[in-house]
Amino acid sequence: MIQAHLTPNQTCELLNIDRSTFYRLINKDPRFPAYKIGGVWRIDTTELEAWKHNQKARATGKDQEPAVIKKRLGRPPLSGTSPKGK
C-alpha cells in the first residue's frame, strides 16, 4: 500500500532530486504540495502525483492556453509593423 504522506527524503528519492532542490521547490513553487505537520514537512502522495503530471504537461506544452495578444498601451506601434488586413 502506498503511504498517504511522504517525508522530504522519500520525496527526494521518488523525484530523483537533491534535498536542496526539494527545499527550493517548497520556497519557489507555490503549487508544490508540501506542508508541515507538527513542524515536519510532509508531502501528500496524491497531490504529488498530480503536481508531477502538471509539470510534465507544462514541459510538453499540452496544458497551455492559446496565446493572448497584449496591446501595447501608451506606446507607439513597433516600426515596420502594420495591422493585418490593412
N, C-alpha and C positions, 0 to 999 in steps of 0.2 A: 504494500500500500504506500502511496506517495504521501509524504508529510504535508500538512497544511501550511506550515511556515518553515522557512529555511533560515539558517544563520548566515552571516556575511561570508564565512569560509565556504559553506556549502554552495552559496550563490556564485562565488568566485570560481569554484570548480565546475559548476554547471555551465557558466558562461565562458569559461576558459579565459578569465581576466585576472589581473593582479589586484591585490587588495586596495592599492592606491586608486586604481581605476574605478573600483566599486564605490569608494567614498567620493570620487569626483562625480560619478553618476548621481549619487544622492544629492550633492550640492548644486549640480548644474542642470539636471533634467528633472523638472517638476513632475513628469509623468512616470518616472521610475518608481515602482511600487514598494518602497521601503518605508518602514515606520518603526517607532520604538515602542517596546512593551517592557515596562519596568526598567527603563534606561538601557535596554539592549535592543540593537537593531534586529528586525525580523522582516522577512520578505514573503508575501503570500504567493504560493506556487501558481495558483490560477491567474492572478494578476500578472505575475512574471511571464507566464506563457503568452498572455495577451500582449504585454509590452514587447516581447520578442517578435511576435507576429507583426505588430505595428512597425517595429524598427525595420523588419525585412521588407514590408510593403513600402515604407518610406524610401528605403535604399534602392528599390527597383522602380519607384515612381508610380506604383499601382494605386496609391491612395490619394494622389494629387488631384485637386480640382482643376478645372480649366483655368488658364491664366486670365487674370483680370488686368485690363489696361488701365493704368492710372493716368489721370490728367495732370499735366504739369501746371498746376495752379500758380498764377502770378509770375510765370516765367515765359520768355518769348519762345516760339517754336524752335526746334533744332534746325540749324541751317541745312539746306539741301533736302528737306523733307516737306512733303505736302500731303494733305489728307487724301485717302484713296477715293477714286471716283471723280476727282476734280481735275 
